[in-house]
Amino acid sequence: GRPVALSAREYQLLAYLIEHRGETLSREQLLTEVWGYQTAISTRTVDVHMVWLRQKLEDNPKSPQYLLTLRGLGYRFDG
């Protein structure tokens, strides 16, 4: 219920997660769909952006309620 300033990429990531609410999205899928990467690369970019989004949106970023990590699988938005 409060305004939050997001970077363009944070906004794109959040919008994609919301569009796929309840789905588990792999890091590779997010890199392809949000960042436009066409090849399989290893990067922590998604992880870093998820941390930034949690810090801005979650009441307790260390125990997130909405932006969830599914270890070994990916991320999911539950909201």
HELIX and SHEET records of a PDB file:
HELIX    1   1 ALA A    8  GLU A   19  1                                  12    
HELIX    2   2 ARG A   27  LEU A   30  1                                   4    
HELIX    3   3 LEU A   31  TRP A   35  3                                   5    
HELIX    4   4 THR A   45  LEU A   57  1                                  13    
SHEET    1   A 2 LEU A  67  LEU A  70  0                                        
SHEET    2   A 2 GLY A  74  PHE A  77 -1                                        
END                                                                             
